[in-house]
Amino acid sequence: MNIEVVEDWRTPIIGALKALAQEEIISDKALAKKVVCCILIREDLYKRGFITPLLKCIGKEQAEYVMNKLHNGVCGMCCDHRTLAARSSELSTIGRLSVKIAPNM
């Protein structure tokens, strides 16, 4: 079995989080600032905040797919920016509920 590892913007942050788990020091200050607001759960990177739910960090292909689904919707109708913002907030609420309900978390 051959697993292909894709390098993207998340790779250095995940590496730094794994280094912190082994009590190593991060020498790059810019990377250290990014790592502070991130958490690693089962090899998935999440951004955390004080009030906001955990937001899953995704790659470019996944982001394009999600934005296409949000913009076009299931029926394919185009929407304006207010509807797009409402849909994204609804999906983040659904995502929070699915994270709480998931049995293996």
N, C-alpha and C positions, 0 to 999 in steps of 0.2 A: 504494500500500500504506500503510495507516494502522496504526501500532503504538501501542497504548495502554499508558501507563506507570502502574503502580499504586504509589501511595505507601503504604508501610508502615514498620515499625520499622527495617527494614534500609536504607532510603534515605539517612538522614543518615550512617550508617557507611560506606556505599559511596562517598558524596560526599567524605567526609573521607579515605578511602583513596586516592581518585583525586587529591585535592589534595596528599596527601603524596607521591604519585608525581611530581608536578610541583614538589616541594620547597617547598610552601607551608606555613605554620604554622597549626595548629589552635588557635583562641583559646578554645574551650569546653573546660574541663578535664574535665567529666563525659564528654563525647564522646571526648576524647583517651584516657581510661582504657578505654573500650569498644573503641576502635580498636586498642589495643596487642595484644589477644588475638585479633584477626581478620586474615584474609588474603583477598585477592580473586583468584580464579582464573577466567578467562574469564567475567567478569560474574557469577559466583556467589560468594556470601559464605560463608566457612568460619570456624569457631571453632577455634583451635589451642590445644594444651596441651603440657606437657612430656612426659607419658606417654601421653595419650589420642590417638587418631587424629584427623584432621581431621573435624570435624562440620559438615555442610552446614546453613546457616541457611535455614529455609524460612518461607513466609508462613502466614497463618492457615488458608486453605483447604487447603493441602498438609498442615499439621499435623493438622487434623481428619481428613483422609483417612488419614494414616498411623496415627493413634491408633485410628481405627475398624478398620483392617485388623489392627493388633496385638491389639486387644481381642477382636474377633469372630473373627478368623482366616479362613481360606479356607472352612472348613466351617460357620461361623456359630455355633459353640459359644462360650459365654461362659467366661472364665477368671478366676482370682483374681489378686491383685497379684503373687504370686511368679512365676507363669507369665508374666505380662506383662513383668516385669523380665527374665526369662530370654530371652524372645523378642526384646526390644529389644536385649539384648547380642549375641544371635546375629546379628541384622540389622546391627548396627554392624560385626561381624567380616566379614560378607559384603560390606558396603559398602567396607571397607578393601581386601578382595581385588579387588573390581571396579575400584576406583580404580587399583590397581597393575597390573591386567591390561589396562585400557583402552588401546588403541593410540594414541589421539590426545591423551593427556595429556602 
